[in-house]
Each structure stands twice: as C-alpha cells, then as structure tokens.
Amino acid sequence: MKKYLLLAFVVFGSAVFAQSGAKIEFKDKDNTIDYGTVNKEDDNGLRVFEFTNTGDAPLIITDVKSSCGCTVPSKPTEPIQPGKTGKIEVKYNMNPGPIRKTITVESNAVNYDEGRVALKIKGEVIVKPVVNLLEKKNTSPMLMQ
C-alpha cells in the first residue's frame, strides 16, 4: 500500500511541476528596472521590460495596470508564441522625487499565480539646479579669508 501511495505522490507531484501552457520570464532581475538618479530634463522616463514566452502555448497579455496615473504602461497586442520575446513599455512622468511604482501584468501564464506578475520601477528624479549667469560671484581674494 505504501508503494502505491508513494507512486501516486510522485506522479501527481511531477504533473504539478510539469505544467503545460504559456510561461512568462522577464529579463530584468527581480522584475525591477532601476532608473537610478536621473535628471528630469535629460530623461523621457521611458523604460522597457523584455520577456520571453518559455512555455509551449501562446502567451496572451490581457491587461497591464499601473499603481498610479504617473506611470503609463503599454502591452503587446498580439499573442507571444513559444520561444519568442515581447516587451512592455513603461513611461514615468518624471515628477521630481523618489520613484517606487508597481505595474501589474495579467496574462495566461501558468508559472505565476492567476497569471499575474508584479513589475517594479525605482529610482529618483532630480531637477538640475538653475544657474543664473547674471548673478555676480564673490571670488575676490579679500572676501575668501
């Protein structure tokens, strides 16, 4: 009896791990893109999450949502075939300050719970200091004592 129980466990366990269907694997470590410290004037805020369908069925991205209106994601319109790559573009509006946003991807991927994947962007947006060329600088040796 123990042998049959063990055999049933092994067969059932391997069937769970060998799921067939679409699978999504993102290129970025921890599904996160780090903007780093960027100047508002020098960066348009556009970043791209690249992914591959590592499954054996077409991957369909049904929705991509952002945690706020300051981040606008776009999704592929066509299914991604097995072995092929796709991309999700994210445009942040570059408000000065820290960036900590989440983008939720909904798909038919079997390797994530309910096909939902959380993507993250992080970093900091700074504004270049304004230099007034008309402002007189104190560079007199007498004043530097």
N, C-alpha and C positions, 0 to 999 in steps of 0.2 A: 504494500500500500504506500509506503514511504517513497518508493521508487517512482510510482505513478504521480504522486503529489509533487515530487521534485521535478519530474519531466514536464508536468503541466506548468509549473512555475517558470522553468527555463523557456519553454515555448512561448508562454504569454509574455514574459519579460522581454524577450528578443523581439516579439511582434510590436510591442510598445515603442521600443527604441528604433526600430526599422520602419518608421512611418514613411509612407509614400505621399507625394504631393509636392507643392511648391515650398521652397525654403529660401529665406532671405538672409544674406550675410553681408553686413556693412564693412567697408574698408577701414573706416576710422576706428581707432582704439576706443573701446567703451562707448561706441556710437556717439562720440563727442567731437565737436570741432571747436578748437580754441582760437579765437580771434587774436589773442594776445592783447597788447596795448596798441590801439590804433588811433590815428588822428581822424576826426570827423571829416575834415576837408580832403583827406587823401584816400579815403576808402569808401566804396559804394555800398558796403555791407552785404554783398552777395557771396554766398558760400555754397558748395555742392557736396552732398552726401552721396557717395557712389556705393552701389551694392551689386551683388551677383545672386542670381537665382541658382542655388546649389541643389535644388530638388529635381524631381522628374516630371513635373507638370508646370504649365504656365503660371507665372506669378501675377496676380492681379492686385494692384494697389487701389483700394476702393475709396480711401479718404486720407487726407493729411491735414491735421489741425495744429494750430499754434496755441500756446498758453496765453498769448495776448495779441492785440492788434498791431503791435510794433514789429512783429515778425510775420512775414508773408511767405508761406511755403508753396511750392508747385509740384505736382506729381506727374508721373508718366501717364499718358492717355491710353496706351496700348499695353496688352499683357507682355511680360518679360518671359521669353522662352527659357527652358532649362539650359544652364551654362552661359547665358547671356547676361550682360550688365545693364544697369539702368542708373538713373540719378534723380535725386530730389533736390531741387534748388530752394535755398532759404535766403530771403532778403530781410536783413535787420535795418530798421530806420535810423540807426546810428545816433540815438539820443545819448548825450554825454553821461557817463557814469558806468557802473558795472553792468555786464551782460550775464544774465543767468536765465535762460529760456529753455522750454521743452517743446518739442514738436512730436506729436503722436501720429504714427503711421498705422493705418488699418489695412489689412490685406488678408489673403487666403493662405498665408504661410503657416505651415504646420509646426515649425520649430519655435514658435512663440505662442504663449497663452492667448487664445482667441485671435491670433494673428496680429496682435498689437505690439508695436515696437516703439520705445521712447528714444528719441534722438535729443541731443542737448547741444546748445551753443553757450560758450562762456567767453569772457574776456573783459576788456574795459575800453570805453571810448573816451578820448580826451579831446579838448579843444586847444589848438595851438595858441600860445599867448600872442596877443596883438602887439606888434612893435610900432611905436609911434616915432617915425623918423624925424618929426619936428621937435620932439622932446629933447631938451638940452641935457647932456650927460655931464655929471660932475667928475671930471678926470684931472682936475687941477692938482699938482703935487702938494700944494699948500693945504688942500682940504682932506688929503688922504692920511694925515698924520694921526 
